[in-house]
Amino acid sequence: MGGVKPEVRRLAEDLPEDATWDDVMEEVFLKQAIEAGLKAGSEGRKRTVGGVRKSYGLPE
């Protein structure tokens, strides 16, 4: 991985000119969530949709 700085630069360039700090935080949070999910999947820590629904008491 190339480090955080290049990713921050790319994120800043991709945001619209009128972006707010909330927009920045949303993008950072989304990136972290996606990376965590990909890592969990590669480590075999996967859950089925049915399993997640069941854990929240939702109908399958």
Secondary structure by P-SEA (a helix, b strand, c coil): cccaaaaaaaaaaaccccccaaaaaaaaaaaaaaaaaaaaaaacccccaaaaaaaacccc
